[in-house]
Amino acid sequence: MLNVLSLISFANAVFFLFIAVYSISIDRKSKINRSSAIECLLLGVWAFAYTFFYVAPDKSIAWFWFKIGSIGWIGFMGVLIWFFLELSRHQVRLPRIIEHLLIWIVPVILLIMNMSGTTTSGAIDLVQSTSGMGWTYHNRIDNIMYWLYVGYILIGVGVCAYILTLWTRTIASQHFKRIISAFLVVDGVLIFIGLLSDLVIPLFTDFFPPMTNIFLMVFCFSYWIIIFKLDVFRKNSLEASEFILNIISDALIVLDKNGFIQSCNKATLELLHYDLDEMVGQELIRFFNRDRFDQKQVDKFFQNKQLTNQEAELLTKEGKIVKTIYSATIAENDAYGFMGIIVSFHDVTAQKELEKKLFTLAHYDALTELPNRRYFLDMLYSFEELYLKGNPDFAILFIDLDGFKEINDAMGHDVGDQLLVAIGARLNACVEDADIVARIGGDEFVILQGNVKNERDIHKRQAIILNQFKRPIQIENHKCSVGLSIGYSRYSEMKNIPDMMREADRRMYAEKAKHTFLDNQ
């Protein structure tokens, strides 16, 4: 007997089989594709069984195909939850026990009860519909299996809505938000029609046969549009691209508009010593060394939509500072709108350490760890530039040690080296923050004195230094007494660096000659 509902059901079954094959053929390993294929197969089984249910020659055969169809209308909700969890890439998570309960345990229990019992969740008896459209069924409100199934469907709908709604809040891409909206509308409408047609109406009349299977035609068409128009499996393509991201040595982080981490590559986890779960959903700012974080850079970024070669200090899980150079850009296009903020970090910690070592070797004395002649001259010219811009006057004090050569010859170079280190430390104790102490030769030191108001400031500094060296310096078991000859000059008097240095040097040697004359007396 020709039955329109039967023909539509068969067409639905064929189309669902086609979508299932298409889903799995794109990527067999993808859980998104596998869950989509299984969902379509279950709906296809439902449609295929109802092809023969409507036109069954007797009640026993009708019961057989009705129970076969229950594989689809019981199993589809659990797989739908699985599909949405995979689609969100686990940015939305359920407790493991609830996940297993809804996806596997409850559907299996319901299926066993429906397949083995004399009644089912959907029907307690089958009858021919009074409309003449084939078999339909009766149900009663006191059917426990009915309420178990209704409760499961309602809970499943709530969980699906929760997953999709929460995912909407955690993603920035307008493309995926459109996918979520499409699924909410299509699945919401189908489930509402299903509850009304197959679960509510049979409680009151046997005029209509079960019609949800017919409305699956609309679902087929809608799902096909979602696949092609919104490219739902593009999510899987992004997952496949993670292979490429994970072989990139630099850390890559994807953020939403609010600066929360959506994903990151393997290099990021190795650099900061975190697990993926510990980073996804967190603000990127949390991983910055806040003492060095510059909010102005963030404002500049959103204004220009790009930042390049910015310095930043990140903190590892253990609190260790990692020095990086980072670049950021906003990923967006006309098709998908805003898709995320891509930030790449290049670890320059070793490079910075090497630069620091090279700078130290080039600018500091290896023995005393004081600035050397080169660094002193650099700073001297810097002071000159600042003075010409209106900063206070400055002076230089050339210091030559009296009696050092005798101690060095008598007690050995080890004692002499230790003595030079101790002298440098004492000189550092005599200066202020704006001053610089440097070693510019064997036993020659120099002090660059800033914030000089008048010559009395220089004489006060000289007095402090000379007073420090009245006491002998203890080196091992030796008491070493050294004298100092100090010559000075002010920039405001000399007006240029070479003349300033010559004047300080002249005064230092004049002072040294005076000490030599007094010693000879």
PyMOL commands that set and color helices and strands:
alter all, ss='L'
color gray80, all
select helices_A, chain A and resi 4-26+31-53+59-87+96-116+144-170+174-203+212-229+234-246+266-272+276-279+284-287+290-292+295-304+349-363+373-388+404-411+413-428+455-468+491-494+497-520
alter helices_A, ss='H'
color red, helices_A
select strands_A, chain A and resi 125-128+135-138+251-255+261-264+306-315+321-333+337-347+393-402+436-439+444-452+473-475+478-480+483-490
alter strands_A, ss='S'
color yellow, strands_A
deselect
rebuild
show_as cartoon
